[in-house]
Structures are given as structure tokens and as C-alpha cells.
Amino acid sequence: MKRTLILVRHGKSSWEEDLPDRERPLAARGLRDAPMMGKRLAKALANHKIQPDLILSSPACRALSTARLFADALAYRGEIVLDERIYASDVRTLLAVIGALDDERRCIILVGHDPEFTELAHRFSKAITQMPTCAVARFSFEKASWSAIPTLAPASVCFDYPKKP
């Protein structure tokens, strides 16, 4: 069974308010870019007849807001699951999250932060050296269990970001 892993870096966040890091909201640009990128992802997934089975998000406000905007654009009606391990994480932890996913799920979206998401995307594709805010990296794996994904190279890679021509 083909597996699709989608990494979404949260939208541009606001630094104007004196808030703890986890509570920083999306800035106006993030509120604009997330729905746009969600629609672009929805179109790409529809072309491949793929629907997300699960959205996992960091509990940080900016990540959860991004996840909700993507869910709306994707017409995703499932639960957005908050996973503490995605916030202030590292690649090893993110790979453990991916490796523990239920094999009944075919397409998973993770919404989180840099630099971890850039490092993880770069691990799967050397061509991805930076994930700007609201970037989407989509990796397809042929006939793999989620537990095998951390050790595999993807069969295909798609990378998109708001300012991509």
C-alpha cells in the first residue's frame, strides 16, 4: 500500500505581542498563506486521488491554526490530533512519531516547526534545504509500513511554498 507523508511548516507567526512561544498566533501573512497553500495541496492530492487520513499538529497556537486552515481547504472532517512530540522536537523524535503510525492510514499530514521540519525534509530529499513558513513537502513511499518509513527513500517528492513561481 502506498504511503504519503506531508510535512507542513506553520504559517508566518506574529512577534508583535509579548507572548510565550507556544501562544504566538499567525501573522496576517500566515492567515493569508495557509488557506492558499491548503488549496494548492488539495488540488495536488485530488490529482492523485489521495485524501488525508490524519492531521497531526504541534500544540503551538501558530501550528494548530495552520492545521485548521489546511483542514478547511482540504475538506478534512477528521480530528486534528495534537502531539506534544512535534513541538520543540528533533528529527529522531519526528521519525518515531511517523514510525508509530497506524498502517490503516495511507496519508498523514504533520504540521510543525523549523528547524526540525527542514532537517526531516532534507533527510528524505537533499534538494530541500529550507522549508519557508507555510511550505509543504510531500513524500510518497511505495508499499511500505509506516514503521519502515524512517529507513526508506521516498518514491516521489513534491515541494511547494508560498513564493514558489
N, C-alpha and C positions, 0 to 999 in steps of 0.2 A: 504494500500500500504506500503510495506517495505521501510524503510529509512536507508541509510548508511551514516554515518558521519566519515570522515577520517581526523585525525589531523596529520600534518607533521611538525616536528620541522625542521627549516632550517639547511642546512649543515654547517660543520665547517667553521667558518669565519676567516679571516685574521686579525691579530693585528699588522702586520708589518708596515703598513702605518699610518701616523698621520692624520686620517680622522674622521669626526663626526660619531657617532654610526650608524646613518641611512645609511651612504655611505660605510660602511665596506663591501668588496667583499668576496666571498667564497675563502677559502684557497685551496691549492691543494687537501687536503683530502676531502673537501666539493665537489669539482668538480669531484672527483672520486666516492664518496659515493652516491651522489644524483642520477646519472643515474642508478647505481646498485640497489638502493632501489626502484627507479621508475619501473625498470623491474620486481623486485620481487613483487611489488604491482600490476603491470599489470597482471602478471601470476595469482596471488590470485584472482583478480577481474574477470578475464576471466573464472576461475574455477567456479565462482558463477554467471556467465553471467551478470556482472554488468559493466557499463561504467559510468565514472563521468559526471555529467550534468553541473557542475560548479566548477571552482577553484577560491577560494578567497585567496588573499595573502596580507600580510603586505606590505607596500610600501618600507620597508628597502631593500637595494640592495641585501643582502645575502638571504633574504626570496624570493624576486622576482626571483632571479637567480635559487634558488632551485625549485620554482614553474615551471619555464620554462623547467628545466631539467626533472622534473617529467612529465610535459605535453608531452614532446617529447617521453619519454619512454612509456607513456600511449596512444600515438597516439591521444591525445586530440586536437581537432581542434577548440574548442570554445575559447572565450576570457578569459584571466586571469584578473579577476577583482581585482583591488587594493582597500583595505578597510582600511582606516586610523585607524579604531577602533581596528584592530588586533595588531597594533604596540604599545608597552608600555601600555598594557591593563591590565585587571583583569578578573577573571572568570565570574563575573556578566555581564560585557560588552560582553564577548565572547558568553555567553548564550543568550544574547539579539540579537546578530548577527545571531545566529543559529535559534532562535525562530521566527525571522522575514523573514526567507527564504520562497520563493515561493513553495507552495505544489506541483506544477507541477514537481519539481525537486526531483529525487529519491536518487542521490548520490552526495554528496558535499565534496570537499577537502578544508580544511583550512590550510594555510601554515603560520607559525608564530614562536613564540619565547618562551623561557623559562624565568621565572618560570611559566608563565601563562598556557602554554600547559601541563606541568606536573600536575599542580593543576587541570586543567579541566579533563585530562585523569584519574587522581586519583579519581575525583568525580564520574566518570562513572564506574571505576574499581579499587577497593582497591589494586589489585595486581600490578598496575602500580604506582611505587613510584618515578621513574625518567625517563624522556624522553631524552636520549642522542641525540647529534646532528644527524640529518637525521633519527630520529626514526619515525615510522609510527604506529599510534593507530587507529584501525578500529572498529567502533561500529555499530551494526545493531539493528534497532528498528522495531518491528512488528506493522504494520497498524497504524502508528502514524502520526499526522500532525507535521510539524517542530515546530510549536508553543508549542506543548506538550513535545518535547524532553527534555527541561531543567528539567522537573519534573519526567522523566521516568528512569528506569533502562534498560540498553540495553539487548536485547535477546541474543546477542553474542558479544564477544570481541576478537580481534586478535591484537597482539602486535609484532612488528618486529623492529630491529635496526641493524646497520651495523655489529657489532661484535657478533651478536647472533649466537650461534652454530647451 
